[in-house]
């Protein structure tokens, strides 16, 4: 029986440790190695992880200085001894037979990557289920040649996005030196693209194996306590370099990359109102202006247009209109 290394970064998540680890230790597939990296938590997360490790010999807990989830996962990858890798976020949920099914598909289909369907949870209910194309198998070469349809995490054939709805092969990661970039956000997308760059095939299943806890504004603001634009921009540039190397003349792929960059930038505008940043109106406005100018300089050489009213304001450098629209958006959606 092949071993699966389950990698779990933890930072200030003490309320989720017990329930998160429970859904891993109760997996029907027993040959697991559970590697928890406490990324310098300031709450009781580390001690709770140690307490869980006392209950199950498959759990190993390591502590490190805070550098973000990418660096935490890279440390775990260096320690992993499993044949396969699964990345788990402590506030999400994994069906009890998820790892068993992941491994079965990986081996029965003789593939390098398994992508599953997943559901989305808002803290009270599951409000959306993302179903993947059940039974779809495709060569890595064919996928890379026309990657557009695989770039939408929430699409039927989507691969890009988060790391947690996929199972990976350790030897591919090691052989090709694949790691997460040292970013504090949006690092998953880069890792996935780096991995897809090296695979011979992938397989998709319609089985809903995991549940993703979607961040509200409050959870999002509590989770990230720094200006997120620079890390979002770096992530985009990494993705652009990798994916465009496969699709140099595919305008749809370039458009998708910049659409995603725009939505990350929109989120960065909203994040300026995070009370944890302690920015006054003048500082928020100045940073909004700076972000707008950087974004427009980045996309101007490619002549990309984005169908969104905020983008139209950005194109005209109407900073006041952008600011007011962001204020209105936050007011409408703050408690979503």
Residue frames relative to the residue before (quaternion, step in Angstrom):
aa qw qx qy qz dx dy dz
X 1.0000 0.0000 0.0000 0.0000 0.00 0.00 0.00
X 0.4229 -0.7156 0.4999 0.2433 3.57 -0.75 1.08
X 0.3930 -0.7078 0.5373 0.2365 3.55 -1.16 0.68
X 0.1954 -0.7583 0.6128 0.1064 3.57 -1.10 0.81
X 0.2233 -0.7501 0.6103 0.1226 3.55 -0.86 1.01
X 0.1330 -0.7810 0.6081 0.0518 3.56 -0.67 1.15
X 0.1657 -0.8167 0.5520 0.0282 3.54 -0.58 1.24
X 0.0204 -0.8184 0.5708 -0.0631 3.55 -0.70 1.17
X 0.1456 -0.7651 0.6197 0.0969 3.63 -0.51 1.11
X 0.0800 -0.7997 0.5946 0.0214 3.59 -0.98 0.82
X 0.1209 0.7688 -0.6229 0.0800 3.55 -0.96 0.91
X 0.8452 -0.1403 0.0477 0.5135 3.56 -0.59 1.23
X 0.4800 0.6598 -0.4309 0.3854 3.57 0.86 1.01
X 0.1365 0.8554 -0.4947 0.0698 3.60 1.09 0.65
X 0.6428 0.5374 -0.3347 0.4313 3.61 1.06 -0.64
X 0.7274 0.4383 -0.2272 0.4767 3.60 1.21 -0.44
X 0.4736 0.7213 -0.4299 0.2658 3.57 1.20 -0.40
X 0.7043 0.4882 -0.2913 0.4251 3.59 0.68 -1.04
X 0.7110 0.4448 -0.2691 0.4735 3.60 0.80 -0.99
X 0.6425 0.5352 -0.3308 0.4374 3.59 1.00 -0.78
X 0.6969 0.4592 -0.2779 0.4756 3.57 0.85 -0.95
X 0.5906 0.5942 -0.3648 0.4062 3.58 1.07 -0.70
X 0.6994 0.4618 -0.2964 0.4580 3.61 0.87 -0.85
X 0.6145 0.5032 -0.3540 0.4938 3.58 1.27 -0.16
X 0.7006 0.4677 -0.2820 0.4592 3.61 0.82 -0.95
X 0.6853 0.4712 -0.2855 0.4763 3.60 1.18 -0.45
X 0.3426 0.7451 -0.5004 0.2775 3.59 1.23 0.27
X 0.5114 -0.6476 0.4752 0.3054 3.57 -1.07 0.76
X 0.6394 0.4551 -0.3118 0.5356 3.59 1.22 -0.45
X 0.2286 -0.8580 0.4529 0.0800 3.56 -0.35 1.27
X 0.6442 0.5352 -0.3489 0.4205 3.61 1.08 -0.52
X 0.2414 0.7873 -0.5081 0.2525 3.50 0.46 1.34
X 0.1488 -0.7018 0.6858 0.1220 3.47 -1.36 0.52
X 0.1170 -0.8210 0.5585 0.0199 3.58 -0.47 1.20
X 0.0579 -0.8208 0.5676 -0.0267 3.55 -0.36 1.29
X 0.0778 -0.7985 0.5970 -0.0029 3.55 -0.55 1.23
X 0.1069 -0.7788 0.6169 0.0394 3.55 -0.85 1.02
X 0.1942 -0.7568 0.6141 0.1115 3.57 -0.59 1.14
X 0.2474 -0.8202 0.5083 0.0880 3.53 -0.47 1.28
X 0.7527 -0.4070 0.2186 0.4691 3.57 0.71 1.09
X 0.1273 0.8262 -0.5375 0.1105 3.59 1.03 0.77
X 0.3192 -0.7456 0.5596 0.1704 3.54 -1.17 0.73
X 0.6408 0.4696 -0.3334 0.5076 3.58 1.28 0.01
X 0.7309 -0.4385 0.2988 0.4291 3.60 -1.13 -0.52
X 0.2779 0.8078 -0.4886 0.1773 3.59 1.23 0.29
X 0.6724 0.5241 -0.3116 0.4197 3.58 0.79 -1.01
X 0.6844 0.4771 -0.2916 0.4679 3.59 0.86 -0.93
X 0.6342 0.5174 -0.3355 0.4664 3.59 1.04 -0.69
X 0.6277 0.5250 -0.3323 0.4690 3.58 1.04 -0.73
X 0.6424 0.5170 -0.3178 0.4680 3.58 0.98 -0.83
X 0.6355 0.5290 -0.3254 0.4587 3.57 1.02 -0.80
X 0.6531 0.4964 -0.3137 0.4782 3.59 1.03 -0.76
X 0.6266 0.5448 -0.3356 0.4449 3.58 1.06 -0.72
X 0.6077 0.5610 -0.3465 0.4426 3.57 1.14 -0.60
X 0.6762 0.5052 -0.2829 0.4555 3.57 1.20 -0.53
X 0.8021 0.1693 -0.0473 0.5707 3.60 1.15 -0.55
X 0.3979 -0.7615 0.4658 0.2116 3.57 -0.53 1.20
X 0.5928 0.5878 -0.3715 0.4062 3.62 1.20 -0.29
X 0.6345 0.5461 -0.3173 0.4454 3.58 1.27 -0.31
X 0.0315 -0.7571 0.6524 0.0113 3.55 -1.01 0.92
X 0.1527 -0.8010 0.5773 0.0431 3.58 -0.85 1.02
X 0.0246 -0.7834 0.6209 -0.0128 3.56 -0.94 0.95
X 0.2277 -0.7669 0.5855 0.1312 3.55 -1.10 0.74
X 0.0184 0.7906 -0.6115 0.0279 3.56 -1.15 0.65
X 0.6197 -0.5127 0.4264 0.4139 3.55 -1.30 0.18
X 0.5788 -0.6247 0.4080 0.3291 3.55 -1.08 0.73
X 0.1166 0.7812 -0.6037 0.1078 3.54 -0.76 1.15
X 0.6430 -0.5058 0.3372 0.4658 3.59 1.24 -0.06
X 0.6773 -0.5420 0.3269 0.3750 3.59 -1.23 0.47
X 0.5965 0.5787 -0.3719 0.4136 3.60 1.08 -0.61
X 0.6838 0.4699 -0.2800 0.4829 3.56 0.87 -0.97
X 0.6232 0.5351 -0.3378 0.4595 3.60 1.07 -0.73
X 0.6765 0.4792 -0.2991 0.4725 3.59 0.90 -0.84
X 0.6186 0.5421 -0.3498 0.4484 3.59 1.03 -0.70
X 0.6278 0.5212 -0.3319 0.4733 3.58 1.02 -0.78
X 0.6650 0.5008 -0.3010 0.4651 3.58 0.94 -0.88
X 0.6202 0.5440 -0.3428 0.4493 3.59 1.02 -0.75
X 0.6512 0.5110 -0.3202 0.4607 3.58 1.02 -0.73
X 0.7066 0.4490 -0.2512 0.4858 3.59 1.13 -0.61
X 0.5408 0.6676 -0.3900 0.3312 3.60 1.20 -0.48
X 0.1459 -0.7887 0.5930 0.0705 3.56 -1.07 0.82
X 0.4889 0.6902 -0.4148 0.3355 3.59 1.28 0.06
X 0.5675 -0.5837 0.4653 0.3474 3.54 -1.34 0.29
X 0.7745 0.1936 -0.0893 0.5955 3.54 1.18 -0.70
X 0.2700 -0.7542 0.5824 0.1384 3.54 -1.27 0.53
X 0.0005 -0.7579 0.6523 0.0107 3.54 -1.05 0.85
X 0.2373 -0.7670 0.5836 0.1219 3.59 -0.90 0.98
X 0.0661 -0.8102 0.5822 -0.0153 3.55 -0.76 1.10
X 0.2508 -0.7287 0.6159 0.1637 3.56 -1.10 0.80
X 0.5468 -0.7048 0.3527 0.2828 3.53 -0.69 1.16
X 0.7072 0.4346 -0.2753 0.4850 3.63 1.12 -0.47
X 0.5664 0.5697 -0.3991 0.4420 3.59 1.25 0.18
X 0.3479 -0.7232 0.5565 0.2151 3.56 -1.31 -0.06
X 0.1627 -0.7739 0.6081 0.0698 3.55 -1.06 0.86
X 0.4771 -0.6558 0.5009 0.3023 3.59 -0.87 0.93
X 0.6217 -0.6114 0.3446 0.3478 3.58 -1.02 0.82
X 0.7479 0.3558 -0.2183 0.5161 3.60 1.09 -0.59
X 0.3203 0.7979 -0.4714 0.1962 3.59 1.27 0.22
X 0.7041 0.4535 -0.2874 0.4647 3.60 0.71 -0.99
X 0.6014 0.5592 -0.3480 0.4521 3.58 1.05 -0.76
X 0.6941 0.4633 -0.2750 0.4774 3.58 0.90 -0.91
X 0.6044 0.5557 -0.3542 0.4478 3.59 0.98 -0.79
X 0.6948 0.4757 -0.2747 0.4642 3.57 0.81 -1.04
X 0.6311 0.5409 -0.3369 0.4423 3.58 0.95 -0.85
X 0.6822 0.4724 -0.2934 0.4747 3.59 0.88 -0.91
X 0.6234 0.5510 -0.3422 0.4366 3.58 0.96 -0.84
X 0.7491 0.4119 -0.2182 0.4707 3.56 0.88 -0.97
X 0.6698 0.4997 -0.3127 0.4516 3.59 0.92 -0.83
X 0.7372 0.3954 -0.2188 0.5023 3.56 1.04 -0.77
X 0.2953 -0.7814 0.4983 0.2321 3.59 1.31 -0.12
X 0.3991 0.7243 -0.4524 0.3337 3.54 0.83 1.05
X 0.5143 -0.6729 0.4575 0.2710 3.58 -1.30 0.25
X 0.7841 0.1354 -0.0564 0.6031 3.58 1.25 -0.33
X 0.1004 -0.7681 0.6294 0.0615 3.56 -0.96 0.89
X 0.1303 -0.7889 0.6002 0.0198 3.55 -0.87 1.07
X 0.1453 -0.8252 0.5432 0.0541 3.59 -0.68 1.08
X 0.5498 -0.5511 0.5032 0.3753 3.53 -1.38 0.16
X 0.0838 -0.8055 0.5860 0.0267 3.57 -1.20 0.47
X 0.3279 -0.7223 0.5705 0.2131 3.53 -1.30 0.36
X 0.3366 -0.7373 0.5598 0.1724 3.55 -1.30 0.44
X 0.1572 -0.8096 0.5655 -0.0060 3.54 -0.82 1.14
X 0.2444 -0.8090 0.5212 0.1191 3.59 -0.84 0.96
X 0.6809 -0.4538 0.2834 0.5002 3.56 1.29 0.19
X 0.7613 0.2789 -0.1575 0.5638 3.55 1.27 -0.41
X 0.8113 -0.0437 0.0821 0.5772 3.56 0.94 -0.85
X 0.5007 -0.5712 0.5417 0.3599 3.52 -1.36 0.26
X 0.1145 -0.8415 0.5271 0.0306 3.58 -0.56 1.13
X 0.7978 0.0885 -0.0697 0.5924 3.57 1.26 -0.11
X 0.1244 -0.7585 0.6329 0.0926 3.55 -1.14 0.67
X 0.2170 -0.7718 0.5898 0.0972 3.56 -0.83 1.05
X 0.1284 -0.8147 0.5649 0.0254 3.56 -0.37 1.29
X 0.2881 -0.7528 0.5720 0.1523 3.52 -0.90 1.00
X 0.6390 -0.5323 0.3971 0.3882 3.55 -1.29 0.41
X 0.3167 -0.8064 0.4695 0.1704 3.56 -0.09 1.32
X 0.8405 0.1734 -0.1498 0.4910 3.54 -0.82 1.05
X 0.4395 0.6915 -0.4683 0.3307 3.59 1.23 0.13
X 0.0365 0.7622 -0.6454 0.0329 3.56 -0.89 1.00
X 0.0314 0.8058 -0.5855 0.0828 3.52 -0.85 1.01
X 0.4933 -0.6393 0.4827 0.3390 3.56 -1.06 0.61
X 0.5918 -0.5760 0.4297 0.3651 3.53 -1.17 0.57
X 0.6288 0.5513 -0.3338 0.4351 3.57 1.00 -0.80
X 0.6778 0.4819 -0.2974 0.4691 3.58 0.88 -0.92
X 0.6455 0.5243 -0.3209 0.4532 3.58 0.97 -0.83
X 0.6814 0.4953 -0.2944 0.4514 3.58 0.91 -0.90
X 0.6268 0.5567 -0.3433 0.4235 3.59 1.05 -0.70
X 0.7844 0.0758 -0.0334 0.6147 3.59 1.13 -0.64
X 0.0027 0.8869 -0.4597 0.0460 3.53 0.50 1.27
X 0.3952 0.7728 -0.4524 0.2045 3.58 1.24 -0.28
X 0.7286 0.4509 -0.2642 0.4428 3.59 0.67 -1.03
X 0.6637 0.5001 -0.3027 0.4667 3.60 1.22 -0.36
X 0.5752 0.6352 -0.3569 0.3718 3.58 1.28 -0.11
X 0.6460 0.5194 -0.3098 0.4658 3.59 1.26 -0.23
X 0.3893 -0.7504 0.4860 0.2217 3.59 -0.30 1.25
X 0.7594 0.3788 -0.1953 0.4915 3.58 0.96 -0.86
X 0.5245 0.6320 -0.4098 0.3969 3.57 1.27 0.23
X 0.6857 -0.5091 0.3401 0.3937 3.55 -1.28 0.43
X 0.7755 0.2717 -0.1474 0.5505 3.59 1.09 -0.68
X 0.3633 0.7809 -0.4487 0.2385 3.57 1.25 0.29
X 0.1360 -0.7748 0.6153 0.0511 3.55 -1.02 0.94
X 0.6515 0.5464 -0.3176 0.4197 3.57 0.91 -0.95
X 0.5666 0.5868 -0.4508 0.3624 3.56 -1.26 0.39
X 0.8464 -0.1519 0.1236 0.4952 3.53 -1.11 -0.74
X 0.5148 -0.6680 0.4590 0.2794 3.54 -1.25 0.56
X 0.6519 0.6239 -0.2895 0.3193 3.57 1.17 -0.65
X 0.6807 0.4468 -0.3413 0.4696 3.67 1.08 0.00
X 0.6411 0.4810 -0.3100 0.5114 3.54 1.17 0.73
X 0.2211 -0.7217 0.6327 0.1728 3.54 -1.32 0.42
X 0.1915 -0.8112 0.5514 0.0348 3.56 -0.90 1.06
X 0.4217 -0.6663 0.5472 0.2807 3.55 -1.30 0.33
X 0.4801 -0.6940 0.4633 0.2705 3.55 -0.80 1.05
X 0.6739 0.5184 -0.3266 0.4128 3.59 0.86 -0.87
X 0.6141 0.5269 -0.3562 0.4673 3.61 1.09 -0.57
X 0.6364 0.5238 -0.3195 0.4675 3.57 1.00 -0.84
X 0.7040 0.4680 -0.2696 0.4611 3.59 0.85 -0.98
X 0.6655 0.5313 -0.3072 0.4248 3.57 0.84 -0.99
X 0.7823 0.3381 -0.1601 0.4980 3.57 1.00 -0.83
X 0.4489 -0.7224 0.4353 0.2952 3.58 1.28 0.17
X 0.2730 0.7832 -0.5143 0.2181 3.58 1.08 0.73
X 0.1175 0.7814 -0.6058 0.0931 3.56 -0.94 0.91
X 0.5751 -0.5532 0.4646 0.3838 3.52 -1.32 0.17
X 0.4714 -0.6389 0.5050 0.3385 3.61 -1.02 0.63
X 0.5216 -0.6424 0.4588 0.3237 3.58 -1.16 0.52
X 0.3046 0.7172 -0.5449 0.3096 3.51 0.53 1.31
X 0.4263 -0.7087 0.5012 0.2548 3.56 -1.12 0.60
X 0.7749 0.1257 -0.0932 0.6124 3.58 1.30 -0.02
X 0.8241 0.2348 -0.1867 0.4805 3.57 -1.26 0.58
X 0.3692 0.7480 -0.4742 0.2816 3.57 1.21 0.50
X 0.5560 0.6389 -0.3823 0.3695 3.60 1.15 -0.62
X 0.6542 0.5557 -0.3042 0.4131 3.52 0.85 -1.07
X 0.6640 0.5048 -0.2986 0.4638 3.56 0.98 -0.87
X 0.6384 0.5251 -0.3240 0.4602 3.58 0.93 -0.89
X 0.6601 0.5139 -0.3156 0.4478 3.59 0.86 -0.93
X 0.6622 0.4956 -0.3121 0.4673 3.61 0.91 -0.88
X 0.6372 0.5211 -0.3280 0.4634 3.59 0.99 -0.79
X 0.6617 0.4989 -0.3053 0.4690 3.57 1.02 -0.78
X 0.6505 0.5170 -0.3159 0.4581 3.60 0.90 -0.91
X 0.5846 0.5984 -0.3568 0.4158 3.57 1.13 -0.63
X 0.7718 0.3850 -0.1610 0.4798 3.60 1.18 -0.60
X 0.5968 0.6149 -0.3631 0.3660 3.62 1.20 -0.09
X 0.4341 -0.6749 0.5341 0.2661 3.53 -1.29 0.49
X 0.8040 -0.0670 0.0540 0.5883 3.59 1.14 -0.57
X 0.1320 -0.7526 0.6312 0.1330 3.54 -1.36 0.20
X 0.2058 -0.7610 0.6054 0.1097 3.55 -1.31 0.42
X 0.1813 -0.7840 0.5868 0.0902 3.58 -1.05 0.83
X 0.1315 -0.7834 0.6028 0.0746 3.53 -1.13 0.72
X 0.4573 -0.6765 0.5122 0.2661 3.54 -1.17 0.66
X 0.4631 0.6778 -0.4482 0.3538 3.60 1.27 -0.07
X 0.3052 -0.7327 0.5828 0.1741 3.57 -0.88 1.01
X 0.0507 -0.8649 0.4984 -0.0310 3.56 -0.10 1.31
X 0.8121 0.1605 -0.0897 0.5538 3.62 1.11 -0.40
X 0.2698 -0.7472 0.5928 0.1323 3.53 -1.31 0.53
X 0.2390 -0.7963 0.5506 0.0745 3.52 -0.74 1.17
X 0.2973 -0.7438 0.5757 0.1640 3.58 -0.84 1.03
X 0.2547 -0.7966 0.5357 0.1163 3.57 -0.34 1.30
X 0.4336 -0.7188 0.4861 0.2428 3.57 -0.87 0.96
X 0.3188 -0.6649 0.6378 0.2224 3.54 -1.09 0.79
X 0.6936 -0.4299 0.3290 0.4752 3.61 -1.22 0.09
X 0.6620 0.5179 -0.3243 0.4341 3.59 0.87 -0.90
X 0.6725 0.4814 -0.3000 0.4755 3.60 0.88 -0.92
X 0.6425 0.5341 -0.3126 0.4519 3.55 1.00 -0.87
X 0.6874 0.4796 -0.2779 0.4693 3.57 0.92 -0.93
X 0.6541 0.4965 -0.3164 0.4749 3.58 1.06 -0.67
X 0.6565 0.5409 -0.2997 0.4320 3.55 1.08 -0.78
X 0.7884 0.1924 -0.0832 0.5784 3.58 0.96 -0.90
X 0.0613 -0.8312 0.5522 -0.0215 3.54 -0.48 1.22
X 0.6333 0.4601 -0.3541 0.5116 3.56 1.00 0.87
X 0.6288 -0.5085 0.4227 0.4091 3.56 -1.29 0.33
X 0.2511 -0.8418 0.4655 0.1082 3.59 -0.41 1.21
X 0.4666 0.7183 -0.4461 0.2595 3.63 1.17 -0.24
X 0.6781 0.5208 -0.3209 0.4074 3.60 0.74 -1.00
X 0.6800 0.4715 -0.2987 0.4755 3.59 0.94 -0.84
X 0.6190 0.5270 -0.3431 0.4706 3.61 1.10 -0.65
X 0.6470 0.5157 -0.3122 0.4669 3.56 1.00 -0.82
X 0.6505 0.5149 -0.3194 0.4579 3.60 0.91 -0.88
X 0.6272 0.5373 -0.3299 0.4573 3.56 0.98 -0.84
X 0.6485 0.5228 -0.3139 0.4556 3.58 0.92 -0.91
X 0.6816 0.4943 -0.2974 0.4502 3.58 0.88 -0.90
X 0.5990 0.5372 -0.3519 0.4783 3.59 1.10 -0.65
X 0.6742 0.4986 -0.2874 0.4629 3.57 0.87 -1.03
X 0.6383 0.5389 -0.3246 0.4437 3.56 0.93 -0.89
X 0.6698 0.5061 -0.3043 0.4501 3.59 0.86 -0.93
X 0.7006 0.4671 -0.2775 0.4626 3.58 0.93 -0.90
X 0.7536 0.4326 -0.2365 0.4347 3.57 0.59 -1.17
X 0.6644 0.4950 -0.3255 0.4556 3.60 0.97 -0.71
X 0.5570 0.5831 -0.4055 0.4305 3.58 1.18 -0.33
X 0.6739 0.4477 -0.2885 0.5120 3.59 1.22 -0.43
X 0.8024 0.2412 -0.0540 0.5432 3.58 1.08 -0.81
X 0.0112 -0.8791 0.4764 0.0076 3.55 0.98 0.95
X 0.7987 0.2864 -0.1379 0.5109 3.60 0.96 -0.82
X 0.4964 0.6603 -0.4211 0.3745 3.58 1.28 0.26
X 0.2814 -0.8024 0.5069 0.1417 3.57 -0.22 1.30
X 0.6001 0.5652 -0.3614 0.4357 3.59 1.12 -0.61
X 0.6416 0.5151 -0.3193 0.4702 3.58 1.02 -0.80
X 0.6519 0.5039 -0.3150 0.4711 3.59 0.94 -0.88
X 0.6371 0.5238 -0.3253 0.4625 3.57 0.98 -0.85
X 0.6559 0.5155 -0.3140 0.4533 3.58 0.94 -0.86
X 0.6280 0.5371 -0.3333 0.4538 3.58 0.97 -0.83
X 0.7200 0.4354 -0.2544 0.4768 3.58 0.91 -0.91
X 0.5670 0.5560 -0.3891 0.4669 3.60 1.13 -0.49
X 0.6618 0.4935 -0.2976 0.4794 3.55 0.96 -0.90
X 0.6270 0.5319 -0.3264 0.4663 3.58 1.01 -0.80
X 0.6400 0.5221 -0.3299 0.4570 3.57 0.99 -0.80
X 0.6821 0.4861 -0.3036 0.4542 3.59 0.85 -0.92
X 0.6136 0.5170 -0.3457 0.4866 3.58 1.11 -0.61
X 0.6530 0.5075 -0.3091 0.4697 3.57 1.03 -0.80
X 0.6001 0.5437 -0.3442 0.4752 3.57 1.05 -0.76
X 0.6556 0.5016 -0.3016 0.4771 3.57 0.96 -0.88
X 0.6281 0.5369 -0.3300 0.4564 3.57 1.09 -0.71
X 0.6018 0.5394 -0.3486 0.4747 3.59 1.09 -0.69
X 0.6728 0.4968 -0.2947 0.4622 3.56 0.86 -1.00
X 0.6541 0.5507 -0.3125 0.4138 3.54 1.00 -0.85
X 0.5448 0.6211 -0.3984 0.3984 3.59 1.17 -0.42
X 0.6699 0.4810 -0.2890 0.4862 3.58 1.25 -0.40
X 0.3692 0.7168 -0.4927 0.3273 3.57 1.29 0.21
X 0.4208 -0.7313 0.4686 0.2618 3.63 -0.55 1.07
X 0.5853 0.5912 -0.3729 0.4109 3.60 1.16 -0.47
X 0.6210 0.5389 -0.3448 0.4528 3.60 1.20 -0.41
X 0.2214 -0.8262 0.4870 0.1766 3.56 1.28 -0.50
X 0.3216 0.7380 -0.5190 0.2873 3.55 0.93 0.97
X 0.3354 -0.7056 0.5769 0.2384 3.58 -1.01 0.74
X 0.7390 -0.4316 0.2718 0.4402 3.56 -1.29 0.22
X 0.6526 0.5282 -0.3167 0.4413 3.58 0.91 -0.89
X 0.6770 0.4883 -0.2874 0.4697 3.58 0.93 -0.90
X 0.6332 0.5214 -0.3329 0.4652 3.61 1.01 -0.79
X 0.6616 0.5146 -0.3045 0.4525 3.57 0.91 -0.96
X 0.6619 0.5099 -0.3099 0.4536 3.59 0.92 -0.90
X 0.6748 0.4804 -0.2958 0.4758 3.58 0.97 -0.84
X 0.6042 0.5470 -0.3477 0.4635 3.59 1.04 -0.73
X 0.6521 0.5117 -0.3049 0.4689 3.56 0.96 -0.88
X 0.6576 0.5169 -0.3007 0.4581 3.56 0.95 -0.90
X 0.6548 0.5087 -0.3067 0.4672 3.59 0.94 -0.91
X 0.6320 0.5430 -0.3269 0.4461 3.59 0.96 -0.88
X 0.6834 0.4927 -0.2896 0.4542 3.58 0.84 -0.97
X 0.6456 0.5088 -0.3242 0.4682 3.60 0.97 -0.81
X 0.6579 0.5191 -0.3080 0.4505 3.57 0.89 -0.97
X 0.6945 0.4764 -0.2887 0.4554 3.60 0.80 -0.97
X 0.6190 0.5231 -0.3459 0.4728 3.60 1.06 -0.65
X 0.6447 0.5459 -0.3185 0.4301 3.59 1.01 -0.82
X 0.7883 0.3494 -0.1839 0.4719 3.58 0.86 -0.88
X 0.4961 0.7039 -0.4201 0.2864 3.61 1.19 -0.41
X 0.6633 0.5335 -0.3199 0.4160 3.60 0.97 -0.81
X 0.7221 0.4334 -0.2476 0.4791 3.60 1.15 -0.45
X 0.4093 -0.7614 0.4354 0.2514 3.59 1.28 0.05
X 0.3158 0.7752 -0.4889 0.2457 3.58 1.08 0.70
X 0.1619 -0.7512 0.6323 0.0985 3.55 -1.14 0.77
X 0.1402 -0.7859 0.5991 0.0605 3.56 -1.03 0.82
X 0.3581 -0.7670 0.5016 0.1786 3.54 -0.74 1.10
X 0.4722 0.6207 -0.4901 0.3893 3.54 0.19 1.33
X 0.5397 -0.6544 0.4115 0.3334 3.64 -0.87 0.87
X 0.6125 0.5418 -0.3576 0.4510 3.61 1.06 -0.64
X 0.6365 0.5251 -0.3366 0.4537 3.59 0.99 -0.78
X 0.6239 0.5360 -0.3468 0.4508 3.58 0.99 -0.74
X 0.6482 0.4942 -0.3099 0.4895 3.56 1.05 -0.75
X 0.6315 0.5295 -0.3309 0.4597 3.59 1.03 -0.76
X 0.6480 0.5366 -0.3153 0.4390 3.54 0.96 -0.88
X 0.7090 0.4185 -0.2377 0.5154 3.57 1.11 -0.74
X 0.3445 -0.7531 0.4712 0.3036 3.56 1.37 -0.17
X 0.3027 0.7271 -0.5339 0.3077 3.51 1.01 0.97
X 0.1497 -0.8559 0.4907 0.0651 3.55 0.42 1.28
X 0.6208 0.5550 -0.3449 0.4332 3.56 1.01 -0.76
X 0.6618 0.5014 -0.3028 0.4679 3.58 0.94 -0.93
X 0.6183 0.5357 -0.3433 0.4615 3.60 1.01 -0.79
X 0.6620 0.5252 -0.3011 0.4419 3.56 0.85 -1.03
X 0.6917 0.4830 -0.2819 0.4569 3.58 0.83 -0.99
X 0.6497 0.5140 -0.3178 0.4613 3.58 1.00 -0.78
X 0.6406 0.5128 -0.3241 0.4708 3.58 1.04 -0.74
X 0.6153 0.5393 -0.3371 0.4657 3.59 1.02 -0.81
X 0.6684 0.4975 -0.2952 0.4675 3.58 0.91 -0.93
X 0.6432 0.5280 -0.3233 0.4506 3.58 0.94 -0.87
X 0.6733 0.4873 -0.3020 0.4669 3.59 0.87 -0.92
X 0.6336 0.5411 -0.3278 0.4453 3.56 0.94 -0.82
X 0.6928 0.4827 -0.2665 0.4648 3.57 1.02 -0.86
X 0.8201 0.2920 -0.1030 0.4812 3.58 0.99 -0.86
X 0.3581 0.7837 -0.4651 0.2031 3.60 1.22 0.00
X 0.7792 0.3277 -0.1697 0.5066 3.57 1.01 -0.78
X 0.3148 0.7564 -0.5088 0.2644 3.60 1.23 0.43
